[in-house]
Amino acid sequence: MRFLMFAALLTSGAALAAPTHYTIDPDHTHPSFAADHMGLSTWRGKFDHSSGTITLDRAKQTGSVHIVTQVSSINFGNPPLTQMVLRDAIPAPLCKTQCTFFDAVKYPTAVYDGKLATFANGAPTRVVGKLTLHGVTRPLDLKIEHFKCIPDFVVKPRERCGADASAAFNRADFGIDAGQSFGMDMKVSMQIQVEAVQDK
């Protein structure tokens, strides 16, 4: 009898220590970005459709992130500009030589995979990961500016977690070099707002 009680306690403890799994809420997840336009102005936009999963193990201070973003959901608030950057390339003479944009037909998604890291007060402050964009995979770490979990106000008693994260990368490293021949800065700054709801 004592053995059964001890086994039950062990099983209960293991369950409490197990990672929690979450599904991205696409209505509250919008990666946004800012990019140079020939030093004249800054193009700003966002991606409207993302999905994915997050795991969080508070006891071990570990976790993972998997996010898939539909490239065709890019939104500048300017339809002609949006359609232009979704093309495979812009030919000369609009570029000094042919320059490459997203080519959303051939590369319809951008995928980010990472590990939650550097926990402080029970919350991760960094994601160590990699981004696959335009058929190229490169390391990309995210800085988590804010992270919080609360009881979900719609699907109680499940939990909802949210975060704001940021990163910067060189888009030419991913083969998206449109404007480089004109001296455009290839740096892209990203701000990522994400919310995820605990799985049943």
C-alpha positions as YAML, in Angstrom:
chain: A
units: angstrom
residues:
- id: 1
  name: MET
  ca: [0.00, 0.00, 0.00]
- id: 2
  name: ARG
  ca: [2.78, 2.42, 0.95]
- id: 3
  name: PHE
  ca: [4.57, 1.53, -2.29]
- id: 4
  name: LEU
  ca: [1.45, 2.35, -4.33]
- id: 5
  name: MET
  ca: [1.08, 5.70, -2.56]
- id: 6
  name: PHE
  ca: [4.76, 6.49, -3.17]
- id: 7
  name: ALA
  ca: [4.42, 5.56, -6.86]
- id: 8
  name: ALA
  ca: [1.35, 7.75, -7.16]
- id: 9
  name: LEU
  ca: [3.24, 10.71, -5.66]
- id: 10
  name: LEU
  ca: [6.11, 10.17, -8.09]
- id: 11
  name: THR
  ca: [3.72, 10.02, -11.01]
- id: 12
  name: SER
  ca: [1.96, 13.17, -9.84]
- id: 13
  name: GLY
  ca: [5.27, 15.00, -9.48]
- id: 14
  name: ALA
  ca: [6.37, 13.95, -12.95]
- id: 15
  name: ALA
  ca: [3.10, 15.25, -14.40]
- id: 16
  name: LEU
  ca: [3.55, 18.61, -12.70]
- id: 17
  name: ALA
  ca: [7.10, 18.86, -14.01]
- id: 18
  name: ALA
  ca: [6.16, 17.94, -17.59]
- id: 19
  name: PRO
  ca: [6.47, 20.60, -20.29]
- id: 20
  name: THR
  ca: [3.33, 22.58, -21.09]
- id: 21
  name: HIS
  ca: [2.34, 22.75, -24.75]
- id: 22
  name: TYR
  ca: [0.75, 25.79, -26.38]
- id: 23
  name: THR
  ca: [-0.69, 26.57, -29.81]
- id: 24
  name: ILE
  ca: [-0.09, 29.96, -31.40]
- id: 25
  name: ASP
  ca: [-3.14, 32.23, -31.50]
- id: 26
  name: PRO
  ca: [-3.03, 33.54, -35.10]
- id: 27
  name: ASP
  ca: [-5.36, 36.45, -34.27]
- id: 28
  name: HIS
  ca: [-2.86, 37.79, -31.71]
- id: 29
  name: THR
  ca: [0.42, 36.99, -33.46]
- id: 30
  name: HIS
  ca: [1.86, 39.47, -35.95]
- id: 31
  name: PRO
  ca: [5.57, 39.63, -36.85]
- id: 32
  name: SER
  ca: [6.30, 43.18, -38.02]
- id: 33
  name: PHE
  ca: [9.40, 44.67, -39.62]
- id: 34
  name: ALA
  ca: [11.15, 47.83, -40.75]
- id: 35
  name: ALA
  ca: [13.51, 48.12, -43.73]
- id: 36
  name: ASP
  ca: [15.38, 50.89, -45.49]
- id: 37
  name: HIS
  ca: [14.21, 52.44, -48.77]
- id: 38
  name: MET
  ca: [17.31, 53.98, -50.34]
- id: 39
  name: GLY
  ca: [18.02, 56.02, -47.23]
- id: 40
  name: LEU
  ca: [14.97, 58.15, -47.99]
- id: 41
  name: SER
  ca: [12.39, 56.49, -45.77]
- id: 42
  name: THR
  ca: [11.67, 53.35, -43.81]
- id: 43
  name: TRP
  ca: [9.31, 50.71, -45.13]
- id: 44
  name: ARG
  ca: [7.22, 49.17, -42.36]
- id: 45
  name: GLY
  ca: [4.90, 46.21, -42.60]
- id: 46
  name: LYS
  ca: [3.74, 42.99, -40.97]
- id: 47
  name: PHE
  ca: [2.73, 39.44, -41.73]
- id: 48
  name: ASP
  ca: [-0.94, 38.76, -41.09]
- id: 49
  name: HIS
  ca: [-0.93, 34.94, -40.90]
- id: 50
  name: SER
  ca: [1.30, 32.86, -38.64]
- id: 51
  name: SER
  ca: [0.83, 29.53, -36.87]
- id: 52
  name: GLY
  ca: [2.89, 27.25, -34.70]
- id: 53
  name: THR
  ca: [3.57, 25.76, -31.28]
- id: 54
  name: ILE
  ca: [5.47, 26.58, -28.10]
- id: 55
  name: THR
  ca: [6.55, 24.34, -25.24]
- id: 56
  name: LEU
  ca: [7.56, 25.58, -21.79]
- id: 57
  name: ASP
  ca: [9.11, 23.57, -18.96]
- id: 58
  name: ARG
  ca: [9.24, 25.90, -15.99]
- id: 59
  name: ALA
  ca: [10.95, 23.40, -13.70]
- id: 60
  name: LYS
  ca: [13.85, 22.81, -16.08]
- id: 61
  name: GLN
  ca: [13.79, 26.35, -17.48]
- id: 62
  name: THR
  ca: [13.69, 25.11, -21.05]
- id: 63
  name: GLY
  ca: [11.28, 25.30, -23.96]
- id: 64
  name: SER
  ca: [10.93, 25.46, -27.71]
- id: 65
  name: VAL
  ca: [9.35, 27.64, -30.39]
- id: 66
  name: HIS
  ca: [8.13, 26.64, -33.86]
- id: 67
  name: ILE
  ca: [6.45, 29.33, -35.97]
- id: 68
  name: VAL
  ca: [5.39, 29.18, -39.62]
- id: 69
  name: THR
  ca: [4.56, 32.46, -41.35]
- id: 70
  name: GLN
  ca: [2.75, 32.73, -44.70]
- id: 71
  name: VAL
  ca: [4.93, 35.00, -46.83]
- id: 72
  name: SER
  ca: [1.97, 36.01, -49.03]
- id: 73
  name: SER
  ca: [0.31, 37.55, -45.96]
- id: 74
  name: ILE
  ca: [2.84, 40.40, -45.95]
- id: 75
  name: ASN
  ca: [1.05, 43.71, -45.54]
- id: 76
  name: PHE
  ca: [2.53, 47.19, -46.01]
- id: 77
  name: GLY
  ca: [-0.84, 48.91, -46.01]
- id: 78
  name: ASN
  ca: [0.02, 49.71, -49.63]
- id: 79
  name: PRO
  ca: [-1.31, 47.06, -52.09]
- id: 80
  name: PRO
  ca: [1.00, 47.92, -55.05]
- id: 81
  name: LEU
  ca: [4.09, 47.73, -52.82]
- id: 82
  name: THR
  ca: [2.85, 44.49, -51.26]
- id: 83
  name: GLN
  ca: [2.37, 42.88, -54.68]
- id: 84
  name: MET
  ca: [5.79, 44.06, -55.86]
- id: 85
  name: VAL
  ca: [7.76, 42.47, -53.02]
- id: 86
  name: LEU
  ca: [5.93, 39.14, -53.45]
- id: 87
  name: ARG
  ca: [7.33, 38.79, -56.99]
- id: 88
  name: ASP
  ca: [10.28, 36.55, -57.77]
- id: 89
  name: ALA
  ca: [12.42, 39.43, -59.05]
- id: 90
  name: ILE
  ca: [12.48, 42.95, -60.40]
- id: 91
  name: PRO
  ca: [14.20, 43.14, -63.82]
- id: 92
  name: ALA
  ca: [16.53, 45.80, -65.18]
- id: 93
  name: PRO
  ca: [16.30, 48.76, -65.62]
- id: 94
  name: LEU
  ca: [14.27, 49.09, -62.40]
- id: 95
  name: CYS
  ca: [17.28, 47.43, -60.81]
- id: 96
  name: LYS
  ca: [20.81, 47.89, -62.17]
- id: 97
  name: THR
  ca: [20.72, 44.15, -62.60]
- id: 98
  name: GLN
  ca: [17.87, 41.76, -61.82]
- id: 99
  name: CYS
  ca: [17.25, 41.82, -58.07]
- id: 100
  name: THR
  ca: [15.42, 39.26, -55.99]
- id: 101
  name: PHE
  ca: [12.37, 39.71, -53.78]
- id: 102
  name: PHE
  ca: [10.39, 37.13, -51.80]
- id: 103
  name: ASP
  ca: [9.27, 34.89, -54.68]
- id: 104
  name: ALA
  ca: [6.28, 33.84, -52.55]
- id: 105
  name: VAL
  ca: [5.08, 31.28, -55.11]
- id: 106
  name: LYS
  ca: [8.30, 29.27, -54.87]
- id: 107
  name: TYR
  ca: [8.93, 29.99, -51.16]
- id: 108
  name: PRO
  ca: [5.47, 30.35, -49.57]
- id: 109
  name: THR
  ca: [6.51, 30.15, -45.92]
- id: 110
  name: ALA
  ca: [9.12, 31.45, -43.49]
- id: 111
  name: VAL
  ca: [9.87, 29.06, -40.62]
- id: 112
  name: TYR
  ca: [11.46, 29.85, -37.27]
- id: 113
  name: ASP
  ca: [12.64, 27.16, -34.85]
- id: 114
  name: GLY
  ca: [14.31, 27.95, -31.55]
- id: 115
  name: LYS
  ca: [14.96, 27.08, -27.92]
- id: 116
  name: LEU
  ca: [13.89, 29.27, -25.01]
- id: 117
  name: ALA
  ca: [16.94, 30.32, -23.02]
- id: 118
  name: THR
  ca: [18.40, 32.58, -20.31]
- id: 119
  name: PHE
  ca: [15.50, 32.46, -17.87]
- id: 120
  name: ALA
  ca: [15.08, 35.25, -15.31]
- id: 121
  name: ASN
  ca: [12.43, 35.11, -12.58]
- id: 122
  name: GLY
  ca: [10.90, 32.08, -14.29]
- id: 123
  name: ALA
  ca: [10.59, 33.72, -17.72]
- id: 124
  name: PRO
  ca: [12.78, 33.26, -20.82]
- id: 125
  name: THR
  ca: [14.66, 36.33, -22.04]
- id: 126
  name: ARG
  ca: [16.08, 34.91, -25.27]
- id: 127
  name: VAL
  ca: [15.38, 32.41, -28.05]
- id: 128
  name: VAL
  ca: [18.34, 30.68, -29.67]
- id: 129
  name: GLY
  ca: [17.21, 29.56, -33.08]
- id: 130
  name: LYS
  ca: [17.30, 29.60, -36.84]
- id: 131
  name: LEU
  ca: [15.19, 31.21, -39.57]
- id: 132
  name: THR
  ca: [14.40, 29.61, -42.91]
- id: 133
  name: LEU
  ca: [13.46, 32.29, -45.43]
- id: 134
  name: HIS
  ca: [13.55, 32.26, -49.25]
- id: 135
  name: GLY
  ca: [14.93, 28.70, -49.13]
- id: 136
  name: VAL
  ca: [17.90, 29.70, -46.93]
- id: 137
  name: THR
  ca: [18.39, 28.69, -43.29]
- id: 138
  name: ARG
  ca: [20.57, 30.81, -41.01]
- id: 139
  name: PRO
  ca: [21.00, 31.28, -37.24]
- id: 140
  name: LEU
  ca: [18.84, 34.01, -35.74]
- id: 141
  name: ASP
  ca: [18.40, 34.69, -32.03]
- id: 142
  name: LEU
  ca: [15.49, 36.66, -30.60]
- id: 143
  name: LYS
  ca: [15.59, 38.98, -27.61]
- id: 144
  name: ILE
  ca: [12.45, 38.59, -25.51]
- id: 145
  name: GLU
  ca: [11.48, 42.04, -24.29]
- id: 146
  name: HIS
  ca: [8.43, 40.91, -22.34]
- id: 147
  name: PHE
  ca: [6.95, 37.52, -21.36]
- id: 148
  name: LYS
  ca: [3.85, 36.79, -19.30]
- id: 149
  name: CYS
  ca: [1.33, 33.98, -18.74]
- id: 150
  name: ILE
  ca: [-2.20, 34.37, -17.33]
- id: 151
  name: PRO
  ca: [-5.35, 32.22, -17.05]
- id: 152
  name: ASP
  ca: [-7.03, 32.48, -20.44]
- id: 153
  name: PHE
  ca: [-10.08, 34.72, -20.30]
- id: 154
  name: VAL
  ca: [-11.95, 32.68, -22.94]
- id: 155
  name: VAL
  ca: [-10.92, 29.05, -22.50]
- id: 156
  name: LYS
  ca: [-10.50, 28.84, -18.72]
- id: 157
  name: PRO
  ca: [-8.87, 27.11, -16.90]
- id: 158
  name: ARG
  ca: [-6.21, 26.90, -19.62]
- id: 159
  name: GLU
  ca: [-3.31, 29.32, -19.73]
- id: 160
  name: ARG
  ca: [-2.44, 32.01, -22.27]
- id: 161
  name: CYS
  ca: [1.13, 33.21, -22.67]
- id: 162
  name: GLY
  ca: [2.32, 36.24, -24.60]
- id: 163
  name: ALA
  ca: [5.62, 37.79, -25.53]
- id: 164
  name: ASP
  ca: [7.21, 40.66, -27.40]
- id: 165
  name: ALA
  ca: [10.50, 39.80, -29.08]
- id: 166
  name: SER
  ca: [12.93, 41.50, -31.43]
- id: 167
  name: ALA
  ca: [15.73, 40.63, -33.84]
- id: 168
  name: ALA
  ca: [17.68, 42.06, -36.77]
- id: 169
  name: PHE
  ca: [19.19, 40.38, -39.82]
- id: 170
  name: ASN
  ca: [20.66, 41.06, -43.25]
- id: 171
  name: ARG
  ca: [18.09, 40.11, -45.88]
- id: 172
  name: ALA
  ca: [20.74, 39.66, -48.54]
- id: 173
  name: ASP
  ca: [22.04, 36.73, -46.46]
- id: 174
  name: PHE
  ca: [18.76, 35.03, -47.39]
- id: 175
  name: GLY
  ca: [19.05, 35.91, -51.09]
- id: 176
  name: ILE
  ca: [16.56, 38.81, -50.90]
- id: 177
  name: ASP
  ca: [18.84, 41.47, -52.34]
- id: 178
  name: ALA
  ca: [16.47, 43.87, -54.11]
- id: 179
  name: GLY
  ca: [17.85, 47.40, -53.89]
- id: 180
  name: GLN
  ca: [21.34, 46.37, -52.84]
- id: 181
  name: SER
  ca: [22.81, 47.64, -56.13]
- id: 182
  name: PHE
  ca: [21.31, 51.06, -55.34]
- id: 183
  name: GLY
  ca: [22.95, 51.16, -51.93]
- id: 184
  name: MET
  ca: [19.89, 50.24, -49.89]
- id: 185
  name: ASP
  ca: [20.69, 49.04, -46.38]
- id: 186
  name: MET
  ca: [19.96, 45.30, -46.24]
- id: 187
  name: LYS
  ca: [19.31, 45.33, -42.49]
- id: 188
  name: VAL
  ca: [15.79, 44.35, -41.43]
- id: 189
  name: SER
  ca: [14.59, 45.01, -37.88]
- id: 190
  name: MET
  ca: [11.80, 42.79, -36.59]
- id: 191
  name: GLN
  ca: [9.34, 43.18, -33.74]
- id: 192
  name: ILE
  ca: [7.30, 40.08, -32.98]
- id: 193
  name: GLN
  ca: [4.15, 40.01, -30.88]
- id: 194
  name: VAL
  ca: [2.94, 36.52, -30.14]
- id: 195
  name: GLU
  ca: [0.29, 34.89, -27.96]
- id: 196
  name: ALA
  ca: [-0.32, 31.18, -27.48]
- id: 197
  name: VAL
  ca: [-3.00, 29.18, -25.67]
- id: 198
  name: GLN
  ca: [-2.32, 26.05, -23.62]
- id: 199
  name: ASP
  ca: [-3.38, 22.84, -25.35]
- id: 200
  name: LYS
  ca: [-6.14, 20.74, -23.78]
...
